Amino acid sequence: MKFICLGYFDETQWDRLSEAEQGELMADCFAYDDELRRGGHFIGGEALQSVRNAATLRYQNGQVVVTDGPFAETKEQIGGILMLEARDLNHAIQLMSRHPGVRNGPFEIRPADEEINAQVNQSQTLQTNLH
């Protein structure tokens, strides 16, 4: 099964780390990602830029409203996503509980919605064939 792991991140906590500590944590994360790759579990991932560079779109009163930054009022924001292949949720939890990124913030782990993703892929294939 495919799981999406949302890594939450407190930028103020990160900023308090020295450059050496930041580098060490990132090296640990990269090393564990490599371990996940070797085990056939790492599908992909993306780090996100600062929430200072974000915008949130909401549909309100018949129009789209744009707000600077993330919509949630919390110190922890999504810092990145990791796509993981695991047998089930318990296996995904087991794999991600060893990820060094957990030291800097929580991970939310959700199964990918294979039914909707199949519809998206089918729609993309149809659009490609039409052009």
Backbone as a ProteinNet text record, in pm:
[ID]
protein_1_A
[PRIMARY]
MKFICLGYFDETQWDRLSEAEQGELMADCFAYDDELRRGGHFIGGEALQSVRNAATLRYQNGQVVVTDGPFAETKEQIGGILMLEARDLNHAIQLMSRHPGVRNGPFEIRPADEEINAQVNQSQTLQTNLH
[TERTIARY]
83.4	0	87.7	33.7	105.9	56	150.2	118.5	184.4	113.5	167.4	198.3	320.9	365.7	389.5	310.3	322.3	410.3	525.6	618.6	592.2	551.9	525.6	653.2	660.4	787.7	761.8	834.5	826.8	949.5	929.6	1042.7	1122.2	1054.7	1128.5	1220.7	1175.8	1260.8	1381.3	1358.3	1465.4	1567.2	1516.6	1603.9	1690.5	1646.4	1726	1843.2	1838.8	1950.3	2067.2	2186.4	2304.6	2312.1	2392.2	2408.9	2460.8	2550.2	2604.2	2494	2408.7	2299.1	2198.7	2169.8	2080.7	2140.1	2268.5	2335.8	2336.4	2357.6	2358.8	2221.1	2116.3	1980.8	1946.9	1981.9	1953.8	2031.3	2156.6	2236.6	2173.1	2124.8	2056.9	1930.2	1853.7	1731.1	1763.4	1864.2	1902.5	1949.3	2023.2	2071.6	1954.2	1855.4	1740	1656.6	1643.5	1573.4	1641.5	1775.1	1848.8	1818.5	1805.5	1770.7	1630.8	1537.1	1402.6	1407.1	1492.2	1507.1	1557.5	1661.7	1718.3	1615.2	1522.5	1418.1	1298.3	1302.6	1192.4	1071.4	1091	979	967.7	1076.8	1075.7	1028.6	914.8	861.3	902.5	908.6	946.3	915.2	948.2	921	962	916	948.1	956.2	1060.4	1068.5	997.5	940.6	869.5	946.6	934.6	995.1	920.8	971.5	915.2	767.8	693.4	554.2	543.9	653.3	653.6	632.8	655.7	639.5	510.8	418.3	297.1	175.9	75	-55.4	-161.6	-273.5	-385.7	-505.2	-569	-688.1	-810.2	-915.1	-1042	-1153.7	-1256.6	-1375.5	-1471.6	-1507	-1588.7	-1682.8	-1809.9	-1909.3	-1901.8	-1885.1	-1886.5	-1758.2	-1650.3	-1522.6	-1405.4	-1292.4	-1170.4	-1103	-1071.8	-1003	-862	-761.8	-622.1	-571.7	-510.5	-452.2	-303.2	-220.1	-76.6	-52.8	42	81.2	-20.7	4.1	-87.8	-212.5	-319.7	-446.3	-447.7	-383.8	-386.9	-312.7	-370.2	-306.9	-231.3	-113	-31.9	114.7	200.4	343.8	401	341	390.7	314.1	387.7	330.7	390.6	328.5	382.6	515.6	620	753.5	791.1	719.9	749.8	660.8	668.6	592.6	689	656.1	732.4	631	653.5	565.7	633.1	558.1	612.1	531.1	598.4	533.2	546.3	431.9	432.9	318.5	327.6	224.7	89.4	92.2	-29.2	9.8	-88.5	-60.9	37.5	24.5	117.9	261.3	279.7	413.3	466.3	379.4	419.9	460.4	384.3	417.1	552	572.8	699.9	816.9	801.9	909.7	935.2	829.9	845.9	884.7	856.9	894.1	1045.5	1118.2	1265.4	1324.4	1238.9	1288.3	1339.2	1461.8	1517.6	1437.4	1359.9	1279.8	1176.1	1139.1	1042.3	1097.1	1229.7	1289.1	1257.2	1225	1199.1	1050	966.3	822.8	751.2	621	544.8	527.3	496.8	458	314.1	233.9	99.5	108.8	58.8	67.8	-73.6	-97.7	-229.6	-213.2	-301.8	-300.6	-339.4	-275.6	-314.2	-452.1	-532.7	-664.8	-647.3	-627.7	-597.7	-711.2	-836.2	-949.7	-949	-932.8	-930.3	-804.4	-691.5	-567.6	-579.2	-649.8	-671.5	-756.5	-857.2	-939.2	-855.8	-767.5	-679.5	-590	-530.1	-442.8	-518.9	-641.1	-723.6	-755.5	-788.5	-818.1	-695	-578.2	-453.9	-424.3	-447.6	-425	-518.5	-644.8	-740.2	-700	-655.2	-612.3	-489.4	-396.1	-276.1	-313.2	-405.1	-445.5	-523.3	-592.1	-668.2	-576.6	-460.1	-368.3	-263.5
-118.1	0	124.3	228.5	355.6	445.4	507.1	599.4	733.7	839.6	974.5	1017.1	1057.4	1098.6	1249.1	1321.7	1466.9	1500.7	1557.2	1593.8	1735.9	1751	1884.8	1940.2	2072	2138.3	2270.2	2295.9	2423.8	2504.5	2605.3	2683.3	2751.1	2794.1	2860.4	2761.7	2636.8	2532.8	2505.5	2497.9	2475.2	2589.1	2712.2	2829.6	2835.8	2772.7	2770.1	2672.7	2579.9	2485.9	2557	2517.8	2572.3	2515.8	2577.4	2527.8	2384.2	2353.4	2216.8	2118.3	2159.2	2071.9	2050.4	2155.4	2141.3	2044.2	2060	1971.8	1827.1	1806	1670	1605.8	1681.1	1626.7	1593.1	1680.8	1654	1531.6	1519.1	1402.2	1274	1278.3	1161.9	1128.1	1231.2	1209.4	1148.4	1202.1	1149.4	1004.5	973.4	836.4	741	783.2	695.9	684	792.6	784.3	682.2	680.4	581.7	439.8	421.7	290.8	248.9	344.1	315.5	278.2	346.4	314	171.1	137	1.9	-104.8	-74.9	-169.7	-167.3	-79.4	-70.1	4.1	84.6	154.4	301	363.4	506.7	524.7	591.2	616.3	754.3	850.1	986	1080.8	1204.8	1304.2	1442.2	1540	1678.5	1758.5	1838.8	1936	2062	2134.6	2256.7	2378.2	2489.4	2613.6	2664.8	2770.9	2831.8	2868.3	2866.7	2910	3057.8	3130.7	3271.3	3283.8	3175.8	3175.4	3105.9	3082.5	3006.1	3096.3	3041.3	3106.3	2998.1	3036.8	2945.5	3000.1	2912.1	2948.8	2888.1	2968.8	2922	2975.6	2896.5	2940.8	2996.6	3123.8	3191.4	3289.8	3279.5	3371	3380.4	3265.8	3262	3302.2	3323.3	3359	3299.2	3297.6	3245.8	3358	3329.9	3424.9	3372	3458.2	3419.8	3479.9	3394	3436.9	3406.5	3499.5	3472.2	3362.9	3274.6	3170.4	3059.5	2967.2	2854.2	2899.3	2826.2	2860.3	2825.3	2717.8	2670.4	2766.7	2789.2	2874.6	2785.3	2745.3	2658	2687.6	2650.9	2672	2571.2	2451.7	2347.8	2351.6	2357.5	2358	2241.1	2204.5	2096.1	2141.6	2065.5	2097.1	2015.1	1904.4	1820.2	1698	1624.9	1501	1389.5	1271.2	1153.1	1048.4	987.1	880.2	747.8	659.6	537.5	418	308.6	181.5	94	46.3	-38.2	-138.9	-245.1	-349.7	-297.7	-216.1	-162.8	-43.3	18.2	136.4	106.1	-8.5	-42.5	-52	-107.6	-116.9	23.2	110.6	248.5	321	301.8	363	311.9	183.1	123.5	184.5	197.9	254.2	400.9	480.1	623.8	657.2	568.8	597	602.1	543.6	546.5	662.5	741.7	852.1	964.9	1012.2	1119.3	1249.3	1271.2	1392.4	1404.6	1292.1	1293.2	1373.7	1385.9	1464.3	1612.4	1659.4	1802.2	1833.8	1732.4	1755.4	1626.3	1625.3	1502.1	1470.7	1344.4	1298.8	1250.5	1292	1237	1137.7	1017.4	912	874.6	884.2	848.3	758.2	659.1	579.7	668.7	645.8	715.2	664.1	747.9	707.7	652.6	523.4	458.7	474	476.7	489.5	626.1	732.5	866.4	884.5	832.7	844.5	772.1	660	589.5	675.8	745.7	834.9	950.2	1006	1114.8	1065.3	947.8	892.3	865.6	815.5	789.7	921	1023	1154.1	1210.9	1197.2	1246.1	1170.8	1040.1	959.3	1001.5	1026.4	1072.9	1206	1298.8	1431.1	1420.2	1332.5	1312.8	1254.8	1159.5	1096.8	1192.8	1289.6	1386.1	1490	1510.3	1610.9	1544.5
0	0	0	-59.3	-63.8	49	120	228.2	203.1	239.8	231.8	374.5	397.5	529.9	526.2	602.9	609.7	729.5	701.9	808.2	854.5	980.2	1034.5	1094	1096.1	1117.9	1189.5	1295.8	1366.8	1325.9	1240.5	1188.7	1298.8	1406.1	1515.2	1584.9	1599.2	1659.8	1569.6	1439.2	1342.7	1347.7	1353.8	1355.1	1480.3	1588.7	1712.4	1705.1	1609.6	1593.4	1527.4	1566.5	1500.1	1357.9	1274.3	1138.3	1139.6	1231.8	1243.1	1283.6	1378.3	1421.2	1308.8	1232.9	1117.7	1016.3	988.5	893.3	939.1	1069.2	1124.2	1113.2	1146.1	1136	990.8	898.8	757.6	708.3	748.8	709.2	763.1	888.4	945.6	867.3	830.6	752.2	615.7	548.1	416.6	428.1	533.8	553.6	574.1	651.7	673.4	546	470.3	341.7	250.8	252.2	172.8	221	352.2	407.2	359.7	359.4	308.4	160.4	82.1	-61	-78.4	-2.5	-13.4	18.5	110.1	146.9	54	-48.4	-143.1	-88.6	15.4	78.2	36.5	-3.5	-36.4	-179.3	-197.1	-330.4	-379	-289.3	-325.1	-211.6	-232.7	-130.8	-178.5	-108.3	-140.3	-10.7	1.8	110.2	62.6	156.2	121.5	171.4	99.3	143.8	266.8	323.8	443.1	424.8	535.4	531	493.3	505.8	463.8	312.8	239.5	93.8	50.8	144.2	115.3	97.4	34.7	22.4	41.8	99.1	118.1	40.3	-36.3	-112.9	-45.5	-31.3	23.2	-63.9	-79.2	-152.1	-48	-64.8	35.1	-34.5	-5.1	-61.8	-214.5	-279.5	-424.2	-493.3	-416.7	-480.7	-404	-469.8	-408.6	-330.9	-206.2	-119.4	-95.4	-113.1	-95.6	35.5	117.8	244.5	240.4	286.4	295.6	398.2	367.2	461.1	470.8	561.4	580.5	655.1	635.9	697.9	845.9	884.6	1023.1	1115.5	1231.1	1332.5	1430.3	1393.2	1475.9	1449.6	1542.3	1522.8	1423.7	1421.3	1331.9	1200.9	1091.3	957.3	880.6	770.6	689.2	630.5	657.3	607.8	486.2	464.8	350.6	349.5	239	226	186.3	228.2	191.9	149	35.1	-11.6	18.5	81.3	138.5	91.5	64.9	34.7	158.8	210.9	330.2	320.2	399.9	396.8	444.3	549.9	611	697.6	763.9	845	956.6	1021	1129.2	1078.9	960.2	902	869.8	814.7	784.5	913.1	1019.1	1148.5	1197.5	1186.6	1228.4	1151	1019.8	937.5	971.4	982.4	1004.6	1148.3	1243	1381.8	1398	1304.6	1309.9	1229	1163.3	1080.3	1170.7	1149.1	1232.7	1227.3	1121.8	1112.2	1222.7	1284.4	1394.2	1512.5	1521.5	1631.7	1618.8	1498.2	1476.8	1463.3	1456.5	1444.9	1410.4	1430	1406.4	1258.5	1230.9	1097.8	1104.7	1009.4	992.6	878.2	898.6	798.3	755.5	623.9	570.5	449.6	437	313.4	195.6	82.7	-40.2	-81.3	-142.4	-190.1	-331.2	-340.2	-468	-568.6	-521.3	-612.8	-681.7	-604.7	-664.7	-748.4	-701.9	-778.9	-912.6	-915.6	-1042.2	-1135.9	-1081.4	-1163.1	-1218.3	-1135.1	-1179.8	-1293	-1275.8	-1379.7	-1508.3	-1496.9	-1615.2	-1686.9	-1612.6	-1671.8	-1742.1	-1681	-1742.5	-1871.1	-1869.9	-1989.7	-2101.7	-2068.1	-2169.7	-2227.5	-2143.3	-2190.1	-2280.1	-2243.8	-2324.4	-2460.8	-2463.8	-2589.3	-2678.6	-2618.7	-2697.9	-2763.5	-2707.3	-2761.2	-2837.4
[MASK]
+++++++++++++++++++++++++++++++++++++++++++++++++++++++++++++++++++++++++++++++++++++++++++++++++++++++++++++++++++++++++++++++++++

